[in-house]
Amino acid sequence: MKVIFLYSIIIAILTHAEVTPWELKFKAYVKGLPSDVTELLQRTDKCNHWGGEEPYDKERANEIAAAMKEARCDFLEEDTKSLIKKYNSEPKIVDKIKNFSSL
C-alpha cells in the first residue's frame, strides 16, 4: 500500500508541468474572451516568437518556417482584421485584440 502511494506521489511530481509567469498573465488576459479570439492571440504570440528567431543554419531556418506555417502567420493580419470586424460592437474584445502585443 505504501509503495503504491509513493509511486503515485512520484508520478504526480514528474508529470506536473510548471506554469510560467507569462502563461499566467496570458490566461488572465484572455479570461472571458471568445475561443476564436483566444486562438488568434495564441497564434499572434507564436508568430511574434518565431518571427524574432535567428535562422543560423538551414535546419533552424526550416524549423522556424514550419512553426510559422503551423501558426498560419501569413494569414494573421487578415484574421485579426476579420475578428475586429466580427466583434466591432464589443469594444472590450476589440481592445484586447488590438492591445495584445503590449502584453
C-alpha positions in Angstrom: 0.0 0.0 0.0 2.8 2.4 0.9 4.6 1.6 -2.4 1.5 2.5 -4.4 1.1 5.7 -2.5 4.8 6.7 -3.0 4.6 5.7 -6.7 1.5 8.0 -7.1 3.3 10.9 -5.5 6.4 10.4 -7.7 4.2 10.2 -10.9 2.4 13.4 -9.8 5.6 15.3 -9.2 7.2 14.1 -12.5 4.1 14.9 -14.6 3.4 18.3 -13.0 4.1 21.0 -15.6 5.3 24.2 -14.2 3.3 27.2 -15.4 5.4 30.2 -16.4 4.6 33.8 -15.3 3.8 34.7 -18.9 1.3 31.8 -19.2 -0.4 33.0 -16.0 -0.5 36.6 -17.5 -1.9 35.3 -20.8 -4.5 33.2 -19.1 -5.7 36.2 -17.1 -5.6 38.4 -20.3 -7.9 36.0 -22.3 -10.2 35.1 -19.5 -13.8 35.5 -20.7 -12.8 36.1 -24.4 -14.4 34.0 -27.1 -12.4 31.0 -28.2 -11.7 32.3 -31.7 -10.1 35.4 -30.1 -8.1 33.4 -27.7 -6.8 31.2 -30.6 -5.9 34.3 -32.6 -3.9 35.7 -29.6 -2.1 32.4 -29.2 -1.2 32.5 -32.9 -0.1 36.1 -32.5 2.3 35.1 -29.7 3.7 32.2 -31.7 4.2 34.3 -34.8 5.9 37.1 -32.7 8.2 34.5 -31.1 9.2 32.6 -34.3 9.4 35.8 -36.3 12.1 37.0 -33.9 14.2 33.8 -34.0 17.5 33.7 -35.8 17.8 31.2 -38.7 21.5 30.5 -38.0 21.6 27.4 -40.2 19.4 25.5 -42.7 17.9 23.2 -40.1 16.9 26.1 -37.8 15.5 28.0 -40.8 13.3 25.0 -41.6 12.2 24.7 -38.0 11.2 28.4 -38.0 9.4 28.2 -41.3 7.5 25.1 -40.2 6.4 26.8 -36.9 5.4 29.9 -38.8 3.4 27.8 -41.3 1.7 25.8 -38.5 0.7 29.1 -36.7 -0.6 30.4 -40.1 1.4 33.6 -39.6 0.9 34.6 -43.3 -2.8 35.0 -42.5 -2.5 36.6 -39.1 -3.1 40.2 -40.3 -6.2 39.2 -42.3 -7.6 37.1 -39.5 -7.0 39.9 -37.0 -9.0 42.3 -39.2 -11.7 39.7 -39.6 -12.2 39.3 -35.8 -12.0 43.0 -35.2 -14.9 43.4 -37.7 -16.8 40.4 -36.2 -16.6 41.9 -32.7 -16.9 45.5 -33.7 -19.9 46.0 -31.4 -17.9 44.7 -28.4 -15.2 47.3 -27.7 -13.6 45.4 -24.8 -12.9 42.4 -27.1 -11.6 44.7 -29.9 -9.4 46.4 -27.4 -7.9 43.1 -26.2 -7.2 42.1 -29.8 -5.6 45.5 -30.7 -3.5 45.7 -27.5 -2.3 42.2 -27.2 1.2 42.9 -28.5 1.9 45.1 -25.5 1.1 42.3 -23.0 
